[in-house]
């Protein structure tokens, strides 16, 4: 068995030319390389990577099961969930896939032909398409989103903090294959909770209509004031 010390030595030998090259660069160039590497190593998953993570197990199970040539590929949900039970990290539960794609048949069609790089040789599209005209947010949803943000931050959010929090949470939800609905866009919150805004006072109105002077949520008053 190769010792860890031997592995470290081999890795050092391989990296030696790279380190020597970097050592000849001026500090600004080294800093720029560091920023680029940091961004590459910590970048969020690409759309293709998210598709593979979501549908790879379903695609493999579909390949293993015989399919009728005169109908769209499909397997019973219980077959998929049985395979997933061996290791839940292989893919999301069938219920989540069904919700994400609108039906279990659509989820199977999307997974059919999925390639390792996220492309597909089949006619199914390996990604879900949101409705072209999603349902408009309601006032209660806007209030709940603002309250979630305040709870996450531990204080009343500024407009910039809320906007950034919503963008991050929606990105995280999409990466996990979850609904972004609980996180209302900043513009939707202003439209619903501060329709009478003017001269840049929209967010102040939102805060005043969701929280009292002590920073506590105002119960059942938002609809009357908005």
Secondary structure, DSSP 8 states (H G I E B T S, - for coil): ---HHHHHHHHHHHHHHHHHHHHTS-HHHHHHHHHHHHHHHH----HHHHHHHHHHHHHHHHHHS---TTS-----HHHHHHHHTT-GGGS--HHHHHHHHSSHHHHHHHHTTB-TTS-BSSSS-SS----TT-----HHHHHHHHHHHHHHHTS---HHHHHHHHHHHHHHHHHTT---TTS--HHHHHHHH-TT--TT-HHHHHHHHHB-TTS-B-SS-HHHH-
